[in-house]
Amino acid sequence: MGGDSSDFFGAGLRFIGAVLDLLTQRQGTTIWTSEDLSTESMAMMPDMPVSAPAPVSIQQRVHDEVAAIQQIDPDFNELQFLAQATATYQSYAAAEAAMDPDAMTAFATPEFVAGFHDCVGKWKAAGLRRVVHDVKTTGSAVIRVTLDGLRQAIVVRFISTGVRFTQDVDTGIATDGSAQSESFTEFATFVRPAGTTTPKAAAAGGTIHCPSCGAPAAAGAAVCAFCGTSLTGTGSTWLLDKLSLSAYT
């Protein structure tokens, strides 16, 4: 009996010593794993969370956000939206190459156009010009969707190749970017007013018409090319509002 009691108390002291050693080694860390203690030892410890819930994947988050916009716009089609967004991005590249902000009024918000006006003014004042050519978009994907009481916004990641740089007019030296064709990634934010829905004609791949004169309108156009009526909010118009190197700026 005495031997059994001695063994029991000895085992208990060894267990306590092991736990104290672990606490000393961890220096206050409260994360425990199954590698630190045996199953029996873990069972004797107070209840505590062993691991945090698995984070939601980016793909699942985007899927849920697209589903949220489809709740208010059942005819919204992600693939059709990306096709329109890519065409708009290509139009932006052409307007950037021409250093022509006014060419962007057909597919961009007034704020975006005004910002590019300022950029062009600074380039010219500094004796610079923008050189853009052979831009080809090789991939696009929806990264984030946000809805609020003012607008709907979708951030798209574009992966492209091409030549884009700023050049000194007098010396021809590239001051920003490379004169060689490179691959680059850019994040574009497209917006439309809250409550906007996709017309069934657009969802079916049909032609959009101006609500004022009835003339056909190009997908993504901000104004009617025939009568000048604003098309923003009529259903299919997503306007370019921001370009960034990050999805979160």
C-alpha positions in Angstrom: 0.0 0.0 0.0 2.8 2.4 0.9 4.6 1.7 -2.3 1.4 2.4 -4.3 0.9 5.7 -2.5 4.5 6.7 -3.1 4.2 5.9 -6.8 1.0 7.9 -7.0 2.3 11.0 -5.3 5.5 10.7 -7.3 3.6 10.6 -10.6 1.6 13.6 -9.5 4.7 15.7 -8.7 6.3 14.7 -12.0 3.1 15.9 -13.8 3.0 19.2 -12.0 6.7 19.7 -12.7 6.2 19.0 -16.4 3.4 21.6 -16.6 5.5 24.2 -14.7 8.4 23.6 -17.1 6.1 24.1 -20.1 4.8 27.4 -18.6 8.3 28.6 -18.0 9.4 27.7 -21.6 6.3 29.5 -23.1 6.9 32.7 -21.1 3.3 33.6 -20.8 2.0 32.2 -24.1 -1.6 30.9 -23.8 -1.7 28.8 -26.9 -1.6 25.0 -26.3 -1.3 22.2 -28.7 -1.6 18.4 -28.5 2.2 18.3 -28.9 2.7 20.1 -25.6 0.8 17.8 -23.3 -0.6 14.3 -23.4 -4.3 13.7 -23.8 -4.7 12.8 -20.1 -2.9 16.1 -19.1 -5.1 18.1 -21.4 -8.2 16.6 -19.9 -7.2 17.7 -16.5 -6.7 21.4 -17.6 -9.6 24.0 -17.3 -11.8 24.3 -20.4 -10.2 26.7 -23.0 -10.4 27.2 -26.7 -7.8 25.0 -28.5 -8.0 26.6 -31.9 -9.7 29.6 -33.6 -12.5 29.0 -36.2 -11.2 28.5 -39.7 -11.3 31.8 -41.6 -13.6 32.1 -44.6 -11.7 31.7 -47.9 -11.5 34.6 -50.3 -13.4 32.6 -52.9 -16.3 31.9 -50.4 -16.4 35.6 -49.3 -16.6 36.8 -52.9 -19.2 34.1 -53.7 -21.3 35.3 -50.8 -20.9 39.0 -51.8 -22.0 38.3 -55.4 -25.0 36.3 -54.1 -25.9 39.4 -52.0 -26.0 41.7 -55.1 -28.0 39.0 -56.9 -30.6 39.2 -54.1 -31.4 42.7 -55.2 -30.6 42.3 -58.9 -31.6 38.8 -60.0 -30.4 39.4 -63.5 -26.9 40.3 -62.5 -24.4 38.0 -64.2 -20.8 37.9 -63.0 -19.3 36.8 -66.3 -21.2 39.5 -68.3 -20.1 42.1 -65.8 -16.5 41.0 -66.1 -16.7 41.2 -69.9 -18.1 44.8 -69.7 -15.5 45.7 -67.0 -12.6 44.4 -69.2 -13.9 46.4 -72.2 -14.0 49.5 -70.0 -10.5 48.9 -68.7 -9.2 48.7 -72.3 -11.0 51.9 -73.1 -9.3 53.5 -70.2 -5.9 52.3 -71.4 -6.6 53.9 -74.8 -7.6 57.2 -73.2 -4.5 57.1 -71.0 -2.3 56.6 -74.0 -3.9 59.7 -75.7 -3.7 61.7 -72.4 -7.4 62.5 -73.1 -9.5 62.7 -69.9 -12.6 63.8 -71.9 -12.6 60.4 -73.6 -13.3 58.8 -70.2 -16.6 60.6 -69.6 -18.4 57.8 -71.5 -17.3 55.1 -69.0 -16.0 56.8 -65.8 -17.4 58.8 -62.9 -16.9 62.6 -63.0 -14.6 62.2 -60.0 -12.3 59.8 -61.9 -12.3 62.1 -65.0 -11.4 65.1 -62.8 -8.6 63.2 -61.2 -7.1 62.2 -64.6 -7.4 65.8 -65.7 -5.2 66.8 -62.8 -2.8 64.1 -63.6 -2.4 65.1 -67.2 -2.0 68.7 -66.2 0.9 67.8 -63.9 2.5 65.6 -66.6 2.4 68.5 -69.1 3.7 71.0 -66.6 6.6 68.8 -65.8 7.5 68.3 -69.5 6.3 64.6 -69.4 4.1 62.5 -71.5 2.4 59.2 -70.9 3.3 56.3 -73.2 0.9 53.3 -73.3 0.6 50.7 -76.0 0.0 47.0 -76.6 -1.9 46.6 -73.3 -3.6 43.2 -73.2 -5.7 41.9 -70.3 -4.9 38.3 -69.6 -7.1 37.8 -66.5 -9.9 39.4 -64.5 -11.7 38.4 -61.3 -14.1 40.0 -58.9 -12.3 40.6 -55.6 -14.9 42.5 -53.5 -18.5 43.6 -53.6 -19.9 46.3 -51.3 -23.4 47.6 -51.1 -24.7 50.6 -49.1 -27.4 53.2 -49.2 -25.7 55.2 -51.9 -24.1 52.9 -54.4 -23.1 49.4 -55.4 -19.3 48.9 -55.9 -17.3 46.0 -57.3 -13.5 45.7 -57.2 -12.0 43.8 -60.1 -8.4 42.6 -60.3 -6.9 42.9 -63.8 -3.7 41.1 -64.8 -2.3 42.6 -68.0 0.8 42.9 -70.1 2.0 45.9 -72.1 4.1 49.0 -72.1 3.1 51.8 -69.7 5.5 54.5 -68.6 6.0 58.3 -68.2 8.6 59.8 -70.5 10.6 63.0 -70.5 9.5 64.9 -73.6 13.0 66.4 -74.3 15.3 63.4 -73.4 12.9 60.5 -74.2 14.0 58.9 -70.9 11.5 56.9 -69.0 10.9 58.6 -65.6 8.3 56.2 -64.2 7.8 52.7 -65.4 9.6 50.7 -68.0 9.8 51.1 -71.8 9.8 47.3 -72.0 6.6 45.2 -72.1 5.9 44.0 -68.6 3.2 42.1 -66.7 1.2 44.3 -64.1 -1.7 43.9 -61.8 -4.2 46.7 -61.2 -7.5 46.9 -59.1 -10.4 48.8 -60.6 -13.5 49.8 -58.7 -16.7 50.0 -60.7 -19.8 51.7 -59.2 -23.5 52.3 -59.9 -26.3 53.9 -57.8 -27.9 51.9 -55.1 -31.0 50.2 -56.2 -29.9 49.8 -59.8 -30.8 46.5 -61.4 -29.8 44.9 -64.7 -32.4 45.0 -67.4 -33.5 41.7 -68.7 -32.4 42.7 -72.2 -28.8 43.1 -70.9 -29.0 39.9 -69.0 -30.0 38.1 -72.1 -27.2 39.7 -74.1 -29.6 42.1 -75.9 -29.2 45.8 -76.7 -29.7 48.5 -74.1 -31.8 51.5 -75.2 -31.9 55.1 -74.0 -34.9 55.7 -71.8 -35.3 59.1 -73.4 -35.0 58.7 -77.2 -34.9 54.9 -77.5 -31.6 54.8 -79.3 -29.4 51.8 -78.7 -26.7 52.4 -76.1 -23.4 50.6 -75.7 -23.0 48.6 -72.5 -21.3 50.7 -69.9 -22.0 54.0 -71.6 -22.7 56.9 -69.2 -24.6 59.0 -71.6 -26.7 58.4 -74.8 -24.6 59.0 -77.9 -27.6 60.5 -79.7 -29.4 62.8 -77.3 -26.9 63.1 -74.4 -29.3 61.7 -71.7 -27.6 60.3 -68.7 -27.8 56.5 -68.6 -26.4 56.2 -65.1 -28.9 54.3 -63.0 -31.0 52.9 -65.9 -29.8 49.4 -65.3 -26.5 48.2 -66.8 -24.1 51.1 -66.3 -21.1 50.4 -64.2 -18.7 53.3 -64.2 -15.0 53.2 -63.5 -14.4 55.1 -60.2 -10.9 54.2 -59.1 -7.7 52.4 -60.1 -5.2 51.2 -57.5 -2.3 48.8 -57.0 -4.1 47.4 -54.0 -7.6 46.0 -53.6 -8.0 48.0 -50.3 -6.9 51.5 -51.2 
